[in-house]
Amino acid sequence: MPDQSSKDPLHGMTLEKIIKNLVEYYGWEELGKRVKIDCFNFDPSLSSSLKFLRHTPWAREKVEQLYVRTLKQEQSD
């Protein structure tokens, strides 16, 4: 997970790392339920997700928000 020296949980995180961490934590099926975008629900892959999210700001924002919420949840457990 991210470097603890920065207060921004996305500091130093690439989109690829964020997706990999979310897939590891939730799996593709659950990720597709939490962020309802086709690249997570139909034949999901890292490369198709990266391509879509890099060109779709609203979807990338949803993925980043889920990542931040997941981090906060992990830290409170």
N, C-alpha and C positions, 0 to 999 in steps of 0.2 A: 504494500500500500504506500501512499505518498510520504514524502519527507516531512517529519514533524516540526522542522524549524520554521516552516512557513505556515501562516494562518489560513491560507487559501488551500482547501483540500485538493484542488485541481492543479496546483503548482507542480510542475515537473512531470505531469501525467500526459502521455500522448493519447489520442483517441484509440489507438490500437490497444494500449495497455488497459484503458478503461473497459473496452469491450471484452477483452480477455478475462479481466477480473470479474466482470458481471456474469459472463458465461460460466466461469468456474464456480461462482457462488450460486447462481440460479439455474443454469442450464438454458439452452435455447428456448425450450417450450415455455418455461416460466418467464423468461425475459420477454418473450413475445406477448405474454398476457399482461405484463406490467407496462410495457411500451408497445403499443399496438401499431407497429409498422411492418410492412410486408417483408422487408429483408430479415426480420427475426422470425417470421411465421411461415414463410414459404421457401423451402430449400435454403435454410440459413447457412451462411459462411462468413468468415471474418472478412474476406476480400469484398464480397458484395455489400456487407454492412458498412465497411469503411468508405467505399465508393459512394453509397447513398448518403451517409451521414455527413461526409465532407461537402456535399452539394446541397444539403437540406438543413439550414440553420435551426428551424423549429424542432426537428427530430433530434438533432445533436443536443440541443438544450434539454430535451426530455431525458435523454440518456445520461447526460452529465448530472442532472438533478437526481435521478435514481441512484447514480453512483455516490453522490454526496449523502443522500438519505441512508444508503446502505452502510457507508462508513460510520455515520453517527450511530446507527443501530448496533453495529459491531462494537463500537467503543463503549456503549452503554450496557452491553451484555456482560 
